[in-house]
Amino acid sequence: MSTRRVVIAAAAASAVTLGTLFATDTLDEALRALGARPRPLPRPEDTTLLEAVVADQQRVLAVARAADAGAVVALVSAQLEQLGATPGSTHEPGDLAAVLREAADHRAVDARAAIAPELAVVLASMAAGLDQAVSLA
């Protein structure tokens, strides 16, 4: 009888411990302390943010293609490829300098909204590159 109580108490303690680690977002750190290497998964918020960034960058690329700004096309295409997207081939008329400024502002806001620090750094770098590209437009 006491063995059953010990098993139930141990199971309950384990469940509480795992629940606490999960709720406080420290499960990965606990696993690393035990020698395991957890596989990082992207947060749904970052995935949604990245999809919106790719769509906006595609629009910037389309305006750059319509303006025949080869250097900006190369920059934005490289940024899209680094995000894992295939650069589009559409053309969209517009004021390239204004679109670049707007996209740079959006990437700066996106960098602050990102949860993963790595994504925040990438988006901040993109913002800086787009801001500098205004001089090429």
C-alpha positions as CSV (number, residue, x, y, z in Angstrom):
1,M,0.0,0.0,0.0
2,S,2.8,2.4,0.8
3,T,4.5,1.7,-2.5
4,R,1.4,2.8,-4.4
5,R,1.3,6.1,-2.4
6,V,5.0,6.6,-3.1
7,V,4.5,6.1,-6.9
8,I,1.5,8.4,-6.9
9,A,3.3,11.1,-4.9
10,A,6.4,10.8,-7.2
11,A,4.1,11.1,-10.3
12,A,2.3,14.1,-8.9
13,A,5.6,15.8,-8.0
14,S,7.0,15.1,-11.5
15,A,3.9,16.5,-13.1
16,V,4.0,19.7,-11.0
17,T,7.7,20.1,-11.7
18,L,7.3,19.7,-15.5
19,G,4.2,21.9,-15.4
20,T,6.2,24.6,-13.6
21,L,9.1,24.3,-16.0
22,F,6.8,24.6,-19.0
23,A,4.8,27.5,-17.6
24,T,7.9,29.5,-16.7
25,D,9.4,28.7,-20.1
26,T,12.5,27.2,-18.5
27,L,12.1,23.6,-19.7
28,D,14.8,23.9,-22.3
29,E,17.3,25.2,-19.7
30,A,16.4,22.3,-17.4
31,L,17.0,19.8,-20.2
32,R,20.3,21.4,-21.1
33,A,21.4,21.1,-17.4
34,L,20.6,17.4,-17.7
35,G,22.8,17.1,-20.8
36,A,20.1,17.0,-23.4
37,R,20.1,19.2,-26.4
38,P,16.5,20.3,-27.1
39,R,15.6,21.2,-30.7
40,P,14.4,24.8,-30.8
41,L,11.1,25.3,-32.5
42,P,10.0,28.7,-33.8
43,R,7.3,30.4,-31.9
44,P,4.0,30.8,-33.8
45,E,4.2,34.6,-33.3
46,D,7.6,34.7,-34.9
47,T,6.4,32.5,-37.8
48,T,3.5,34.8,-38.4
49,L,5.8,37.9,-38.2
50,L,8.2,36.3,-40.7
51,E,5.4,35.6,-43.2
52,A,4.3,39.2,-43.0
53,V,7.9,40.4,-43.4
54,V,8.4,38.2,-46.5
55,A,5.1,39.6,-48.1
56,D,6.2,43.2,-47.4
57,Q,9.7,42.6,-48.8
58,Q,8.1,41.1,-51.9
59,R,6.2,44.3,-52.4
60,V,9.4,46.4,-52.0
61,L,11.1,44.1,-54.5
62,A,8.2,44.6,-57.0
63,V,8.5,48.4,-56.7
64,A,12.2,48.2,-57.1
65,R,11.8,46.1,-60.2
66,A,9.3,48.6,-61.7
67,A,11.8,51.5,-60.9
68,D,14.6,49.5,-62.6
69,A,16.8,50.0,-59.5
70,G,19.2,47.1,-59.9
71,A,21.1,47.6,-56.7
72,V,17.9,47.7,-54.6
73,V,16.6,44.7,-56.4
74,A,19.8,42.8,-55.6
75,L,19.7,43.9,-51.9
76,V,16.0,43.0,-51.4
77,S,16.4,39.7,-53.3
78,A,19.3,38.7,-51.1
79,Q,17.3,39.6,-48.0
80,L,14.4,37.4,-49.2
81,E,16.7,34.5,-50.0
82,Q,18.3,34.8,-46.5
83,L,14.8,34.5,-45.0
84,G,14.2,31.3,-47.0
85,A,11.9,32.9,-49.6
86,T,12.1,33.0,-53.4
87,P,12.2,36.5,-54.7
88,G,9.2,37.3,-56.9
89,S,9.3,38.7,-60.4
90,T,6.4,41.0,-60.4
91,H,6.5,44.8,-61.0
92,E,4.5,47.4,-59.0
93,P,4.6,51.1,-59.7
94,G,5.4,53.4,-56.8
95,D,7.8,55.8,-55.1
96,L,10.7,53.6,-54.4
97,A,12.3,55.9,-51.8
98,A,9.0,56.2,-49.9
99,V,8.5,52.4,-50.0
100,L,12.0,51.8,-48.7
101,R,11.6,54.2,-45.8
102,E,8.3,52.6,-44.9
103,A,9.7,49.1,-45.1
104,A,12.7,50.2,-43.0
105,D,10.4,51.6,-40.4
106,H,8.3,48.4,-40.4
107,R,11.4,46.2,-40.0
108,A,12.5,48.2,-37.0
109,V,9.1,47.7,-35.4
110,D,9.1,44.1,-36.4
111,A,12.6,43.7,-34.7
112,R,11.1,44.9,-31.5
113,A,8.1,42.6,-31.8
114,A,10.2,39.5,-32.5
115,I,10.4,37.0,-29.6
116,A,13.5,35.1,-30.8
117,P,16.6,37.3,-30.4
118,E,18.1,35.9,-33.6
119,L,15.1,37.0,-35.6
120,A,15.2,40.4,-33.9
121,V,18.8,40.9,-35.0
122,V,18.0,39.8,-38.6
123,L,15.1,42.2,-38.8
124,A,17.1,45.1,-37.3
125,S,19.8,44.5,-39.9
126,M,17.2,44.4,-42.6
127,A,15.9,47.8,-41.4
128,A,19.4,49.3,-41.5
129,G,20.0,47.9,-45.0
130,L,16.7,49.2,-46.3
131,D,17.3,52.6,-44.7
132,Q,20.7,52.8,-46.5
133,A,19.1,51.7,-49.7
134,V,17.1,54.9,-49.9
135,S,20.2,56.6,-51.2
136,L,20.3,54.1,-54.1
137,A,16.7,54.8,-55.1
